[in-house]
Amino acid sequence: MPEPHVPDSAAPAQAGPHSAAYLAQLLDAVEQAVIATNAQGVIVFWNRCAERLYGWRADEVLGRDVVEVVPSEMSREQAADLMERLRAGERWQGEFSVRRRDGSRFHAWVADVPVLDEARRVVGIVGVSSDLTAHLEAQEAVARAENETRRERERLWSVFRHSPAAMTLVRGPDLVFELANAAYVRLVQREVVGRALLDAFPELAGQGIVELLDDAYRTGRAQVGIERKVRLAGRDGEVADRVFDFTFQPLPEDDGRTERILLQVSEVTGQVHARRGAEQARTAADDANRAKSQFLANMSHELRTPINAITGYAELLELGIGGSLTAQQRHQVERIRSSSQHLTTLVNEVLDLAKVESGQMTAEREPVSVSDVLADALALVQPQSVRRGLRLSDRTADAHDAALVGDRDRVRQVLANLLSNAVKFTDPGGRVSVCASVTDEPDGDARLPGRGPWVRMDVEDTGMGIPPERLSTIFEPFVQVDASYTRQAGGTGLGLTISRRLARLMEGDLTVRSTLGRGSCFTLWLPAAPEAEPGQARRRWPRAPYEMPGLGEVGRALTRVAEPVAEELGRRLADDPALPSASRTDRVQLQDHTTTFLVEIGLAMITLDEAGGEPALMRDGTEIQRVISERHGSQRARLGWSEDELRREFGVLRDIVVPLVRDEVRERAEVQVDVDVALGVLERLLQQAEVVSLRGYRHSRQRE
Ligand code: ADP
């Protein structure tokens, strides 16, 4: 503060609005420091704000020299110059650093106004000052923010420019290109910035693209195109069909209006063509496969008749019906006969395989005595094994009374094939044995759809064995581990393929274990016949679809209600006093698996319905159900549930599912059908799941 001059007479004396006390109060209310001095620079007034700002109380500074109390950075010369101006009646204002009582400094804004008497002499100075720190900080913050915004804009712009995704910005109703990144220019092979859309792409007219952009511009709603075909000219002017995915994203201005649209475009021509090609190839392959199976099935019939004739005539010649034969002729006729027998086997097997593959193979569903069918099969290979000097042992005593459910002839066919392989691939002196048992727990590699129990029939030999890397391929058609061996021993490479398909057609499976040089064991798994099963006996696989009304409807309804059922189950379990473990299990774990599991059952029922009851087609679905059910059981075991709790959970699930599905069918099915039988199937599937779950539960417990 320069040297102000305020005469003593400047202090008002009288009371009222013009009194000194009144004016002092008025100035105290001002949120700026007000300091008045006389003409000599002696402080005569010091308001409240000045007390706060400079740290001095009024009574400490009144009567003191202002320069001494509030030293400024102003030099004496500057101060003298300022005084000159004030004396000339000018007001002065500026910014400079001043010091507080505690020695700290701050940046102040100061305005000095001269107080003049009637003769226009300076009798004092009133200085008003305020702290500019906050103001300066705010200014700096604004500058920083502006800087940051600028950098941010530069970053975004750089992303836009260098993005591998083609992007461009169009503006206004004429859709004029404002920006376009390098990827976009590469994609459309032309410079577009500054041009209107239809000027840059005249070939787009009438293709619906401009209309979509107009729509985005007018409504402010984004437009998305997936695999949209567009005719576009290349650099050479040649127009070609190309396929694009794109998004037209309107960018609202501050007032909400759309002025610009961001176009993101990617070309998918290559992928779409490749996919269509693959789809066509797959359809063609499926058609060809079906046609092949059909052809083979027809041809096999045609082939069998002449082959039978060849065999028959060869036998007649051998018997000497047409006259006696020389030794050489006899030998040649014997070769004709054995070759035609081999051909008959081959044709029979090809026919079987073609039938299974084209879904024309059927199998009876009847109770079959295990020991009877094994005895039949053993009788077939007995002479062969005697010829080869093998011991054939029957160890089926354990399963003497057991019965399986299946087609007797097919089961015998499979067993005979396994036994004849065992005999064929075991050197003289070796042993071939069969044994059978009933089990609830099949080996892990057996893919079994049902709930069990199962009959397992093992055909074991001490033969050459199969290398581990070939174990999975021997079930494929025409695969033979050692073709040269088979040439001497006979065989087509189809036996195991057909055997496994037949086993699966009867809801069983065929598995193998083998050690090279030590021997092999093939296991045929088939559902065990329940003690008494009068209703089920003699039912045929596959059933015709009309035998199971409502299967598809129930399946579809189940897939729709799966989610709500899972939720309801979660709720009921949590509230069930008989399920203490449920209240300790979180909701996710309570509902875990349930939706997927129910959807799988639903899909399996739909498949069964659409396939006209062909159970082989359900295999993948039932496999999934089995895995889910088992996992569910072991998860409950891990969570510390009791077996009773697991059973109860399934009870609750059945209680929820059946009525909900029934209602759903009633509400949604286009044609009302009687779904009682189909609901019965659903209940049985759930019961099976319970059994499998319990198995998973027990396994898990045993492992602990
Ligand atoms: P094949 O008519 O050749 O016997 P299969 O489909 O019955 O056709 O068997 C396929 C191949 O699996 C056989 O060629 C053989 O290499 C192998 N194989 C089958 N059974 C046995 C076995 N018991 N011991 C060793 N190898 C076997």
Residues whose N, C-alpha, C, O or C-beta is under 5 A from the ligand:
A	BS01	ADP	N421 A422 F425 G463 G465 I466 I474 V479 Q480 V481 D482 T486 G490 G491 T492 G493 L494 G495 L496 T497 S520
